[in-house]
Amino acid sequence: MADVTTGTETGRLAKEPSRVLVFTGPKEGVGKSTLCLNLALAWAGSQNRKVIIVHMDPLCRNDLSYLLGVNPPTLASMAQLVGDNPTGLGKLLKGRIPMTQWGVGLLPLASKRSEILSLSPQLVVQILGSLAEPYDLFLDVDPFFPMQIFSFDLADLIFWTCLPQRAHFEATYNMFQEIKALHFPLEKFEVIVNAANLPGALAPKEVDRFFSAMQKKVLAYMPWEDLLPEYANTQKILVVENLQSEWVKTLRIILGRTMELK
């Protein structure tokens, strides 16, 4: 995103470039939302930035609200607020998204599925563009959401998360072929293999061989972490509760890659 000048409300330095990251993958259930949530808190805390997680889930399950303990507005409600006139959009949206103690806010797609019909890609771009001026945006995009490809246009970096299973890699290959045909640069994609040490998982050598055939490398192999489901049931977040877990230590690789963005 372009450089912006911001005030003290967001805790940014003047003319600091905002970042837009996309978290998605070839299938559901790969852990992209968990990755997005933990990286958002790590990024906000280590960089003194405010982050908004935009949860682009067309089923409107809004499960991240529980983990963050917030009751946020939605993209659909903001679209109603804006109407057909986006003039002064930044001032209109300023301060409408509640922030947690960690400096992370949440913006779900809609409260119910019927509200998604009012969202056009053009209006979503306008709203997210205005929010990207004072905040960094982490877009958590479901793989079957029609706007998945459109989100790539907005992204500075895309974290493509999959499990160490042949079906995930075959799906990734087919989707990357489609993405290349649409002239999106695959250089913006960073591959993350989650739950890499599960029984029956493909070995890292085999995984590396598969992705090297597409001129890609795996950025990080995230281990299975027993505490993740436990904390999800008790409104806790791993990166806050246990910095010494192997999962959080591996998360630092992804945090470092995010820091490289200019």
CYANA upper distance limits for C-alpha pairs under 8 A (distance plus 0.5 A):
  1 MET  CA     17 PRO  CA      6.90
  1 MET  CA     18 SER  CA      6.18
  1 MET  CA     19 ARG  CA      6.61
  1 MET  CA     20 VAL  CA      7.66
  1 MET  CA    132 ALA  CA      8.27
  1 MET  CA    156 ASP  CA      7.67
  2 ALA  CA     17 PRO  CA      6.53
  2 ALA  CA     18 SER  CA      7.56
  3 ASP  CA     15 LYS  CA      5.85
  3 ASP  CA     16 GLU  CA      6.28
  3 ASP  CA     17 PRO  CA      4.83
  3 ASP  CA     18 SER  CA      7.28
  4 VAL  CA     14 ALA  CA      7.79
  4 VAL  CA     15 LYS  CA      5.21
  4 VAL  CA     16 GLU  CA      6.59
  4 VAL  CA     17 PRO  CA      6.66
  4 VAL  CA     18 SER  CA      7.86
  4 VAL  CA    133 GLU  CA      6.58
  4 VAL  CA    134 PRO  CA      8.32
  5 THR  CA     13 LEU  CA      8.35
  5 THR  CA     14 ALA  CA      5.38
  5 THR  CA     15 LYS  CA      4.80
  5 THR  CA     16 GLU  CA      7.35
  6 THR  CA     10 THR  CA      7.76
  6 THR  CA     12 ARG  CA      6.90
  6 THR  CA     13 LEU  CA      7.49
  6 THR  CA     14 ALA  CA      6.08
  6 THR  CA     15 LYS  CA      7.34
  6 THR  CA     16 GLU  CA      8.41
  6 THR  CA    133 GLU  CA      8.13
  6 THR  CA    134 PRO  CA      6.66
  7 GLY  CA     11 GLY  CA      7.78
  7 GLY  CA     12 ARG  CA      7.44
  7 GLY  CA     13 LEU  CA      8.32
  7 GLY  CA     14 ALA  CA      7.79
  8 THR  CA     12 ARG  CA      7.00
 10 THR  CA     49 ARG  CA      7.31
 10 THR  CA     50 LYS  CA      6.37
 10 THR  CA    134 PRO  CA      6.81
 10 THR  CA    135 TYR  CA      7.63
 11 GLY  CA     48 ASN  CA      6.80
 11 GLY  CA     49 ARG  CA      6.53
 11 GLY  CA     50 LYS  CA      7.60
 12 ARG  CA     16 GLU  CA      7.38
 12 ARG  CA     48 ASN  CA      7.56
 12 ARG  CA     49 ARG  CA      6.57
 12 ARG  CA     50 LYS  CA      8.50
 17 PRO  CA    262 LYS  CA      7.56
 18 SER  CA    132 ALA  CA      6.79
 18 SER  CA    133 GLU  CA      7.17
 18 SER  CA    134 PRO  CA      8.10
 18 SER  CA    135 TYR  CA      7.12
 18 SER  CA    136 ASP  CA      5.83
 19 ARG  CA    132 ALA  CA      7.97
 19 ARG  CA    136 ASP  CA      5.47
 19 ARG  CA    137 LEU  CA      6.84
 19 ARG  CA    155 ALA  CA      8.40
 19 ARG  CA    156 ASP  CA      6.94
 19 ARG  CA    261 LEU  CA      8.31
 20 VAL  CA    132 ALA  CA      7.94
 20 VAL  CA    136 ASP  CA      6.49
 20 VAL  CA    137 LEU  CA      5.27
 20 VAL  CA    138 PHE  CA      6.42
 20 VAL  CA    139 LEU  CA      7.87
 20 VAL  CA    154 LEU  CA      7.31
 20 VAL  CA    155 ALA  CA      5.52
 20 VAL  CA    156 ASP  CA      5.93
 20 VAL  CA    157 LEU  CA      7.52
 21 LEU  CA    137 LEU  CA      6.83
 21 LEU  CA    138 PHE  CA      5.36
 21 LEU  CA    139 LEU  CA      6.53
 21 LEU  CA    155 ALA  CA      5.85
 21 LEU  CA    156 ASP  CA      6.43
 21 LEU  CA    157 LEU  CA      5.62
 21 LEU  CA    158 ILE  CA      6.30
 21 LEU  CA    159 PHE  CA      7.98
 22 VAL  CA    138 PHE  CA      6.42
 22 VAL  CA    139 LEU  CA      5.16
 22 VAL  CA    140 ASP  CA      6.62
 22 VAL  CA    141 VAL  CA      7.41
 22 VAL  CA    151 SER  CA      7.67
 22 VAL  CA    152 PHE  CA      7.72
 22 VAL  CA    155 ALA  CA      6.52
 22 VAL  CA    157 LEU  CA      6.93
 22 VAL  CA    158 ILE  CA      5.14
 22 VAL  CA    159 PHE  CA      6.60
 23 PHE  CA     32 LYS  CA      6.42
 23 PHE  CA     33 SER  CA      7.95
 23 PHE  CA     36 CYS  CA      6.92
 23 PHE  CA    138 PHE  CA      7.83
 23 PHE  CA    139 LEU  CA      6.55
 23 PHE  CA    140 ASP  CA      5.43
 23 PHE  CA    141 VAL  CA      6.55
 23 PHE  CA    158 ILE  CA      6.51
 23 PHE  CA    159 PHE  CA      5.46
 23 PHE  CA    160 TRP  CA      6.76
 23 PHE  CA    161 THR  CA      7.81
 24 THR  CA     32 LYS  CA      6.64
 24 THR  CA    140 ASP  CA      6.90
 24 THR  CA    141 VAL  CA      5.76
 24 THR  CA    142 ASP  CA      6.66
 24 THR  CA    143 PRO  CA      6.63
 24 THR  CA    158 ILE  CA      7.97
 24 THR  CA    159 PHE  CA      6.97
 24 THR  CA    160 TRP  CA      5.81
 24 THR  CA    161 THR  CA      6.66
 25 GLY  CA     30 VAL  CA      7.97
 25 GLY  CA     32 LYS  CA      7.97
 25 GLY  CA    142 ASP  CA      8.21
 25 GLY  CA    143 PRO  CA      6.39
 25 GLY  CA    159 PHE  CA      8.35
 25 GLY  CA    160 TRP  CA      5.27
 25 GLY  CA    161 THR  CA      5.35
 25 GLY  CA    162 CYS  CA      6.45
 25 GLY  CA    172 THR  CA      8.12
 26 PRO  CA    143 PRO  CA      6.43
 26 PRO  CA    160 TRP  CA      8.31
 26 PRO  CA    161 THR  CA      8.10
 26 PRO  CA    162 CYS  CA      7.21
 26 PRO  CA    168 HIS  CA      6.80
 26 PRO  CA    171 ALA  CA      6.30
 26 PRO  CA    172 THR  CA      6.00
 26 PRO  CA    175 MET  CA      7.82
 27 LYS  CA    143 PRO  CA      6.43
 27 LYS  CA    144 PHE  CA      8.48
 27 LYS  CA    162 CYS  CA      7.80
 27 LYS  CA    168 HIS  CA      7.41
 27 LYS  CA    171 ALA  CA      8.40
 28 GLU  CA    142 ASP  CA      7.56
 28 GLU  CA    143 PRO  CA      7.19
 30 VAL  CA    161 THR  CA      6.84
 30 VAL  CA    162 CYS  CA      5.87
 30 VAL  CA    163 LEU  CA      6.34
 30 VAL  CA    194 ASN  CA      7.24
 31 GLY  CA     35 LEU  CA      6.71
 31 GLY  CA    161 THR  CA      7.82
 31 GLY  CA    162 CYS  CA      8.49
 31 GLY  CA    194 ASN  CA      7.41
 32 LYS  CA     36 CYS  CA      6.48
 32 LYS  CA    140 ASP  CA      7.76
 32 LYS  CA    161 THR  CA      6.52
 33 SER  CA     37 LEU  CA      6.51
 33 SER  CA    140 ASP  CA      6.74
 34 THR  CA     38 ASN  CA      6.66
 35 LEU  CA     39 LEU  CA      6.45
 36 CYS  CA     40 ALA  CA      6.46
 36 CYS  CA     53 ILE  CA      8.27
 36 CYS  CA    138 PHE  CA      7.42
 36 CYS  CA    140 ASP  CA      7.21
 37 LEU  CA     41 LEU  CA      7.01
 37 LEU  CA     53 ILE  CA      8.06
 38 ASN  CA     42 ALA  CA      6.70
 38 ASN  CA    237 ILE  CA      7.44
 38 ASN  CA    238 LEU  CA      7.52
 38 ASN  CA    239 VAL  CA      6.22
 39 LEU  CA     43 TRP  CA      6.33
 39 LEU  CA    251 LEU  CA      7.73
 39 LEU  CA    254 ILE  CA      8.37
 39 LEU  CA    255 LEU  CA      7.27
 40 ALA  CA     44 ALA  CA      6.51
 40 ALA  CA     51 VAL  CA      6.93
 40 ALA  CA     53 ILE  CA      7.99
 40 ALA  CA    104 VAL  CA      7.31
 40 ALA  CA    138 PHE  CA      7.66
 41 LEU  CA     45 GLY  CA      6.51
 41 LEU  CA    102 TRP  CA      6.74
 41 LEU  CA    103 GLY  CA      7.88
 41 LEU  CA    104 VAL  CA      6.99
 41 LEU  CA    239 VAL  CA      7.85
 41 LEU  CA    240 VAL  CA      8.41
 42 ALA  CA     46 SER  CA      6.45
 42 ALA  CA    239 VAL  CA      7.37
 42 ALA  CA    255 LEU  CA      7.98
 43 TRP  CA     47 GLN  CA      6.22
 43 TRP  CA     48 ASN  CA      8.22
 43 TRP  CA     49 ARG  CA      7.71
 43 TRP  CA    255 LEU  CA      7.35
 44 ALA  CA     48 ASN  CA      5.86
 44 ALA  CA     49 ARG  CA      5.18
 44 ALA  CA     50 LYS  CA      6.21
 44 ALA  CA     51 VAL  CA      6.72
 44 ALA  CA    102 TRP  CA      7.41
 44 ALA  CA    103 GLY  CA      6.42
 44 ALA  CA    104 VAL  CA      7.34
 45 GLY  CA     49 ARG  CA      7.67
 45 GLY  CA    102 TRP  CA      7.17
 45 GLY  CA    103 GLY  CA      7.87
 49 ARG  CA    103 GLY  CA      7.58
 49 ARG  CA    135 TYR  CA      7.82
 49 ARG  CA    136 ASP  CA      7.81
 50 LYS  CA    103 GLY  CA      5.55
 50 LYS  CA    104 VAL  CA      6.41
 50 LYS  CA    105 GLY  CA      8.31
 50 LYS  CA    134 PRO  CA      8.37
 50 LYS  CA    135 TYR  CA      5.92
 50 LYS  CA    136 ASP  CA      6.89
 51 VAL  CA    103 GLY  CA      6.96
 51 VAL  CA    104 VAL  CA      5.29
 51 VAL  CA    105 GLY  CA      6.69
 51 VAL  CA    135 TYR  CA      6.01
 51 VAL  CA    136 ASP  CA      5.28
 51 VAL  CA    137 LEU  CA      6.29
 51 VAL  CA    138 PHE  CA      7.58
 52 ILE  CA    104 VAL  CA      6.17
 52 ILE  CA    105 GLY  CA      5.04
 52 ILE  CA    106 LEU  CA      5.84
 52 ILE  CA    107 LEU  CA      7.31
 52 ILE  CA    135 TYR  CA      7.09
 52 ILE  CA    136 ASP  CA      6.84
 52 ILE  CA    137 LEU  CA      5.58
 52 ILE  CA    138 PHE  CA      6.70
 53 ILE  CA    104 VAL  CA      7.80
 53 ILE  CA    105 GLY  CA      6.67
 53 ILE  CA    106 LEU  CA      5.30
 53 ILE  CA    107 LEU  CA      6.57
 53 ILE  CA    137 LEU  CA      6.51
 53 ILE  CA    138 PHE  CA      5.23
 53 ILE  CA    139 LEU  CA      6.37
 53 ILE  CA    140 ASP  CA      7.41
 54 VAL  CA    106 LEU  CA      6.56
 54 VAL  CA    107 LEU  CA      5.22
 54 VAL  CA    108 PRO  CA      6.25
 54 VAL  CA    109 LEU  CA      7.74
 54 VAL  CA    137 LEU  CA      7.40
 54 VAL  CA    138 PHE  CA      6.57
 54 VAL  CA    139 LEU  CA      5.24
 54 VAL  CA    140 ASP  CA      6.52
 55 HIS  CA     62 ASN  CA      8.10
 55 HIS  CA    106 LEU  CA      7.84
 55 HIS  CA    107 LEU  CA      6.63
 55 HIS  CA    108 PRO  CA      5.10
 55 HIS  CA    109 LEU  CA      6.49
 55 HIS  CA    139 LEU  CA      6.66
 55 HIS  CA    140 ASP  CA      5.37
 55 HIS  CA    141 VAL  CA      7.00
 56 MET  CA    108 PRO  CA      6.86
 56 MET  CA    109 LEU  CA      5.68
 56 MET  CA    139 LEU  CA      7.40
 56 MET  CA    140 ASP  CA      6.26
 56 MET  CA    141 VAL  CA      5.33
 56 MET  CA    142 ASP  CA      6.88
 56 MET  CA    145 PHE  CA      8.12
 57 ASP  CA     61 ARG  CA      7.58
 57 ASP  CA     62 ASN  CA      8.22
 57 ASP  CA    108 PRO  CA      7.90
 57 ASP  CA    109 LEU  CA      6.76
 57 ASP  CA    140 ASP  CA      8.27
 57 ASP  CA    141 VAL  CA      6.94
 57 ASP  CA    142 ASP  CA      6.11
 57 ASP  CA    145 PHE  CA      7.57
 58 PRO  CA    109 LEU  CA      7.49
 58 PRO  CA    110 ALA  CA      8.39
 58 PRO  CA    113 ARG  CA      7.00
 58 PRO  CA    116 ILE  CA      7.78
 58 PRO  CA    142 ASP  CA      8.13
 58 PRO  CA    145 PHE  CA      6.75
 59 LEU  CA    112 LYS  CA      8.04
 59 LEU  CA    113 ARG  CA      6.52
 60 CYS  CA    108 PRO  CA      7.91
 60 CYS  CA    109 LEU  CA      7.15
 60 CYS  CA    110 ALA  CA      6.37
 60 CYS  CA    111 SER  CA      6.42
 60 CYS  CA    112 LYS  CA      6.14
 60 CYS  CA    113 ARG  CA      6.56
 62 ASN  CA    108 PRO  CA      6.77
 62 ASN  CA    111 SER  CA      8.15
 63 ASP  CA     67 LEU  CA      7.85
 64 LEU  CA     68 LEU  CA      6.79
 64 LEU  CA    106 LEU  CA      8.34
 65 SER  CA     69 GLY  CA      6.21
 65 SER  CA     70 VAL  CA      5.85
 65 SER  CA     71 ASN  CA      6.86
 65 SER  CA     72 PRO  CA      8.05
 65 SER  CA    106 LEU  CA      7.77
 66 TYR  CA     70 VAL  CA      7.43
 66 TYR  CA    235 GLN  CA      7.32
 67 LEU  CA    232 ALA  CA      7.45
 67 LEU  CA    235 GLN  CA      5.41
 67 LEU  CA    236 LYS  CA      7.21
 67 LEU  CA    237 ILE  CA      7.87
 68 LEU  CA    100 THR  CA      7.48
 68 LEU  CA    235 GLN  CA      8.04
 69 GLY  CA    100 THR  CA      8.26
 69 GLY  CA    235 GLN  CA      8.43
 70 VAL  CA     98 PRO  CA      7.61
 70 VAL  CA     99 MET  CA      8.47
 70 VAL  CA    100 THR  CA      7.84
 70 VAL  CA    106 LEU  CA      8.18
 71 ASN  CA     98 PRO  CA      8.26
 72 PRO  CA     97 ILE  CA      6.54
 72 PRO  CA     98 PRO  CA      6.84
 72 PRO  CA    105 GLY  CA      8.44
 72 PRO  CA    106 LEU  CA      6.73
 72 PRO  CA    107 LEU  CA      6.70
 72 PRO  CA    108 PRO  CA      8.06
 73 PRO  CA     77 SER  CA      6.89
 73 PRO  CA     78 MET  CA      7.76
 73 PRO  CA     96 ARG  CA      8.02
 73 PRO  CA     97 ILE  CA      7.09
 73 PRO  CA    107 LEU  CA      6.82
 73 PRO  CA    108 PRO  CA      7.80
 74 THR  CA     78 MET  CA      6.77
 74 THR  CA    107 LEU  CA      5.86
 74 THR  CA    108 PRO  CA      5.45
 74 THR  CA    109 LEU  CA      5.96
 74 THR  CA    110 ALA  CA      5.57
 74 THR  CA    111 SER  CA      7.32
 75 LEU  CA     79 ALA  CA      6.60
 75 LEU  CA    107 LEU  CA      6.99
 75 LEU  CA    108 PRO  CA      6.84
 75 LEU  CA    109 LEU  CA      5.49
 75 LEU  CA    110 ALA  CA      6.52
 75 LEU  CA    124 VAL  CA      8.01
 75 LEU  CA    127 ILE  CA      8.47
 76 ALA  CA     80 GLN  CA      6.94
 76 ALA  CA    109 LEU  CA      6.84
 76 ALA  CA    110 ALA  CA      5.70
 76 ALA  CA    111 SER  CA      8.41
 76 ALA  CA    115 GLU  CA      6.74
 76 ALA  CA    116 ILE  CA      7.11
 76 ALA  CA    118 SER  CA      7.45
 76 ALA  CA    119 LEU  CA      6.91
 77 SER  CA     81 LEU  CA      6.80
 77 SER  CA    110 ALA  CA      7.78
 78 MET  CA     82 VAL  CA      6.66
 78 MET  CA     93 LEU  CA      8.16
 78 MET  CA    127 ILE  CA      8.36
 79 ALA  CA     83 GLY  CA      6.49
 79 ALA  CA    118 SER  CA      8.27
 79 ALA  CA    119 LEU  CA      7.57
 79 ALA  CA    123 LEU  CA      7.61
 79 ALA  CA    124 VAL  CA      8.35
 79 ALA  CA    127 ILE  CA      8.24
 82 VAL  CA     86 PRO  CA      6.38
 82 VAL  CA     89 LEU  CA      7.55
 82 VAL  CA     92 LEU  CA      8.36
 86 PRO  CA    126 GLN  CA      8.02
 88 GLY  CA     92 LEU  CA      6.80
 89 LEU  CA     93 LEU  CA      6.72
 89 LEU  CA    127 ILE  CA      7.86
 89 LEU  CA    130 SER  CA      7.08
 90 GLY  CA     94 LYS  CA      6.52
 90 GLY  CA    130 SER  CA      5.66
 90 GLY  CA    131 LEU  CA      7.47
 93 LEU  CA     97 ILE  CA      8.47
 93 LEU  CA    131 LEU  CA      8.13
 97 ILE  CA    105 GLY  CA      6.87
 97 ILE  CA    106 LEU  CA      7.56
 97 ILE  CA    107 LEU  CA      7.74
 98 PRO  CA    105 GLY  CA      6.39
 98 PRO  CA    106 LEU  CA      8.12
 99 MET  CA    103 GLY  CA      6.19
 99 MET  CA    104 VAL  CA      5.90
 99 MET  CA    105 GLY  CA      4.94
 99 MET  CA    106 LEU  CA      8.20
100 THR  CA    104 VAL  CA      5.93
100 THR  CA    105 GLY  CA      6.61
109 LEU  CA    116 ILE  CA      7.86
110 ALA  CA    115 GLU  CA      6.59
110 ALA  CA    116 ILE  CA      6.84
111 SER  CA    115 GLU  CA      7.72
112 LYS  CA    116 ILE  CA      8.07
113 ARG  CA    117 LEU  CA      8.40
115 GLU  CA    119 LEU  CA      8.09
119 LEU  CA    123 LEU  CA      7.15
119 LEU  CA    124 VAL  CA      7.19
120 SER  CA    124 VAL  CA      6.79
121 PRO  CA    125 VAL  CA      6.61
121 PRO  CA    147 MET  CA      7.98
121 PRO  CA    150 PHE  CA      8.16
122 GLN  CA    126 GLN  CA      6.90
123 LEU  CA    127 ILE  CA      6.77
124 VAL  CA    128 LEU  CA      6.53
125 VAL  CA    129 GLY  CA      6.25
125 VAL  CA    154 LEU  CA      8.48
126 GLN  CA    130 SER  CA      6.79
127 ILE  CA    131 LEU  CA      6.82
128 LEU  CA    132 ALA  CA      6.47
129 GLY  CA    133 GLU  CA      7.37
130 SER  CA    134 PRO  CA      8.44
131 LEU  CA    135 TYR  CA      6.51
131 LEU  CA    137 LEU  CA      8.26
132 ALA  CA    136 ASP  CA      6.30
132 ALA  CA    137 LEU  CA      6.74
139 LEU  CA    151 SER  CA      8.38
141 VAL  CA    145 PHE  CA      7.54
141 VAL  CA    148 GLN  CA      6.73
141 VAL  CA    151 SER  CA      8.38
142 ASP  CA    148 GLN  CA      7.65
143 PRO  CA    148 GLN  CA      6.97
144 PHE  CA    148 GLN  CA      7.91
147 MET  CA    151 SER  CA      6.60
148 GLN  CA    152 PHE  CA      7.41
149 ILE  CA    153 ASP  CA      7.88
149 ILE  CA    179 ILE  CA      8.26
150 PHE  CA    154 LEU  CA      7.88
151 SER  CA    155 ALA  CA      7.00
152 PHE  CA    158 ILE  CA      7.74
152 PHE  CA    184 PHE  CA      8.29
156 ASP  CA    188 LYS  CA      7.39
156 ASP  CA    261 LEU  CA      8.22
157 LEU  CA    188 LYS  CA      5.52
157 LEU  CA    189 PHE  CA      6.77
157 LEU  CA    190 GLU  CA      7.98
158 ILE  CA    188 LYS  CA      6.34
158 ILE  CA    189 PHE  CA      5.23
158 ILE  CA    190 GLU  CA      6.57
159 PHE  CA    189 PHE  CA      6.47
159 PHE  CA    190 GLU  CA      5.44
159 PHE  CA    191 VAL  CA      6.59
159 PHE  CA    192 ILE  CA      7.26
160 TRP  CA    189 PHE  CA      6.87
160 TRP  CA    190 GLU  CA      6.34
160 TRP  CA    191 VAL  CA      5.37
160 TRP  CA    192 ILE  CA      6.48
161 THR  CA    191 VAL  CA      6.55
161 THR  CA    192 ILE  CA      5.25
161 THR  CA    193 VAL  CA      6.39
161 THR  CA    194 ASN  CA      7.22
162 CYS  CA    168 HIS  CA      6.58
162 CYS  CA    169 PHE  CA      8.12
162 CYS  CA    191 VAL  CA      8.27
162 CYS  CA    192 ILE  CA      6.94
162 CYS  CA    193 VAL  CA      5.69
162 CYS  CA    194 ASN  CA      6.56
163 LEU  CA    168 HIS  CA      6.86
163 LEU  CA    193 VAL  CA      5.95
163 LEU  CA    194 ASN  CA      5.70
163 LEU  CA    195 ALA  CA      6.88
163 LEU  CA    196 ALA  CA      7.41
164 PRO  CA    168 HIS  CA      7.73
164 PRO  CA    169 PHE  CA      8.33
164 PRO  CA    193 VAL  CA      6.70
164 PRO  CA    194 ASN  CA      7.60
164 PRO  CA    195 ALA  CA      7.76
164 PRO  CA    196 ALA  CA      6.30
164 PRO  CA    201 ALA  CA      5.76
164 PRO  CA    202 LEU  CA      5.91
164 PRO  CA    203 ALA  CA      8.43
164 PRO  CA    207 VAL  CA      7.92
165 GLN  CA    169 PHE  CA      7.16
165 GLN  CA    201 ALA  CA      6.74
165 GLN  CA    202 LEU  CA      6.67
166 ARG  CA    170 GLU  CA      6.64
166 ARG  CA    202 LEU  CA      8.10
167 ALA  CA    171 ALA  CA      6.61
168 HIS  CA    172 THR  CA      6.57
169 PHE  CA    173 TYR  CA      6.61
169 PHE  CA    210 PHE  CA      8.32
170 GLU  CA    174 ASN  CA      6.84
171 ALA  CA    175 MET  CA      6.62
172 THR  CA    176 PHE  CA      6.41
173 TYR  CA    177 GLN  CA      6.76
173 TYR  CA    214 MET  CA      8.44
174 ASN  CA    178 GLU  CA      7.05
175 MET  CA    179 ILE  CA      6.67
176 PHE  CA    180 LYS  CA      6.51
176 PHE  CA    186 LEU  CA      8.27
177 GLN  CA    181 ALA  CA      6.73
178 GLU  CA    182 LEU  CA      6.97
179 ILE  CA    183 HIS  CA      7.12
179 ILE  CA    184 PHE  CA      6.27
179 ILE  CA    186 LEU  CA      8.37
180 LYS  CA    184 PHE  CA      6.06
180 LYS  CA    185 PRO  CA      7.39
180 LYS  CA    186 LEU  CA      7.59
185 PRO  CA    189 PHE  CA      8.49
190 GLU  CA    217 LYS  CA      8.26
190 GLU  CA    218 VAL  CA      7.53
190 GLU  CA    219 LEU  CA      6.56
191 VAL  CA    216 LYS  CA      8.25
191 VAL  CA    217 LYS  CA      7.38
191 VAL  CA    218 VAL  CA      5.40
191 VAL  CA    219 LEU  CA      6.08
191 VAL  CA    220 ALA  CA      7.78
192 ILE  CA    218 VAL  CA      6.39
192 ILE  CA    219 LEU  CA      6.22
192 ILE  CA    220 ALA  CA      5.62
192 ILE  CA    221 TYR  CA      6.67
192 ILE  CA    222 MET  CA      7.81
193 VAL  CA    218 VAL  CA      7.63
193 VAL  CA    220 ALA  CA      6.87
193 VAL  CA    221 TYR  CA      5.41
193 VAL  CA    222 MET  CA      6.55
194 ASN  CA    221 TYR  CA      6.58
194 ASN  CA    222 MET  CA      5.15
194 ASN  CA    223 PRO  CA      6.94
194 ASN  CA    224 TRP  CA      7.78
195 ALA  CA    221 TYR  CA      8.09
195 ALA  CA    222 MET  CA      6.15
195 ALA  CA    223 PRO  CA      5.26
195 ALA  CA    224 TRP  CA      4.77
195 ALA  CA    225 GLU  CA      8.22
196 ALA  CA    201 ALA  CA      7.01
196 ALA  CA    202 LEU  CA      8.48
196 ALA  CA    204 PRO  CA      8.49
196 ALA  CA    221 TYR  CA      6.21
196 ALA  CA    222 MET  CA      6.31
196 ALA  CA    223 PRO  CA      5.73
196 ALA  CA    224 TRP  CA      7.19
197 ASN  CA    201 ALA  CA      6.91
197 ASN  CA    223 PRO  CA      6.13
197 ASN  CA    224 TRP  CA      6.79
198 LEU  CA    223 PRO  CA      8.38
198 LEU  CA    224 TRP  CA      7.08
202 LEU  CA    206 GLU  CA      7.00
202 LEU  CA    207 VAL  CA      7.07
203 ALA  CA    207 VAL  CA      6.85
204 PRO  CA    208 ASP  CA      6.40
205 LYS  CA    209 ARG  CA      6.67
206 GLU  CA    210 PHE  CA      6.81
207 VAL  CA    211 PHE  CA      6.93
208 ASP  CA    212 SER  CA      6.45
208 ASP  CA    217 LYS  CA      7.10
208 ASP  CA    218 VAL  CA      7.23
209 ARG  CA    213 ALA  CA      7.01
210 PHE  CA    214 MET  CA      7.84
211 PHE  CA    215 GLN  CA      6.94
211 PHE  CA    216 LYS  CA      5.58
211 PHE  CA    217 LYS  CA      6.49
211 PHE  CA    218 VAL  CA      7.84
212 SER  CA    216 LYS  CA      5.61
212 SER  CA    217 LYS  CA      6.61
219 LEU  CA    253 ILE  CA      8.15
219 LEU  CA    254 ILE  CA      7.98
220 ALA  CA    250 THR  CA      7.44
220 ALA  CA    253 ILE  CA      7.27
220 ALA  CA    254 ILE  CA      7.69
221 TYR  CA    250 THR  CA      7.95
222 MET  CA    247 TRP  CA      6.52
222 MET  CA    250 THR  CA      6.64
222 MET  CA    251 LEU  CA      8.03
223 PRO  CA    246 GLU  CA      7.55
223 PRO  CA    247 TRP  CA      6.28
223 PRO  CA    250 THR  CA      8.48
224 TRP  CA    247 TRP  CA      7.77
225 GLU  CA    246 GLU  CA      8.24
225 GLU  CA    247 TRP  CA      6.77
226 ASP  CA    230 GLU  CA      7.53
227 LEU  CA    231 TYR  CA      6.36
227 LEU  CA    238 LEU  CA      7.75
228 LEU  CA    232 ALA  CA      6.62
228 LEU  CA    237 ILE  CA      8.25
228 LEU  CA    238 LEU  CA      6.96
229 PRO  CA    233 ASN  CA      6.91
230 GLU  CA    234 THR  CA      7.21
231 TYR  CA    235 GLN  CA      6.55
231 TYR  CA    236 LYS  CA      5.17
231 TYR  CA    237 ILE  CA      6.62
231 TYR  CA    238 LEU  CA      7.36
232 ALA  CA    236 LYS  CA      6.55
232 ALA  CA    237 ILE  CA      7.55
236 LYS  CA    240 VAL  CA      8.21
236 LYS  CA    241 GLU  CA      7.62
237 ILE  CA    241 GLU  CA      6.77
238 LEU  CA    242 ASN  CA      6.10
238 LEU  CA    243 LEU  CA      7.97
238 LEU  CA    248 VAL  CA      7.96
239 VAL  CA    243 LEU  CA      6.14
239 VAL  CA    248 VAL  CA      6.62
242 ASN  CA    248 VAL  CA      8.15
243 LEU  CA    248 VAL  CA      6.41
243 LEU  CA    249 LYS  CA      7.76
244 GLN  CA    248 VAL  CA      7.19
244 GLN  CA    249 LYS  CA      7.12
245 SER  CA    249 LYS  CA      6.82
246 GLU  CA    250 THR  CA      6.72
247 TRP  CA    251 LEU  CA      6.71
248 VAL  CA    252 ARG  CA      7.12
249 LYS  CA    253 ILE  CA      8.20
250 THR  CA    254 ILE  CA      7.97
251 LEU  CA    255 LEU  CA      6.78
252 ARG  CA    256 GLY  CA      6.45
253 ILE  CA    257 ARG  CA      6.86
254 ILE  CA    258 THR  CA      6.79
255 LEU  CA    259 MET  CA      6.84
256 GLY  CA    260 GLU  CA      7.07
257 ARG  CA    261 LEU  CA      7.75
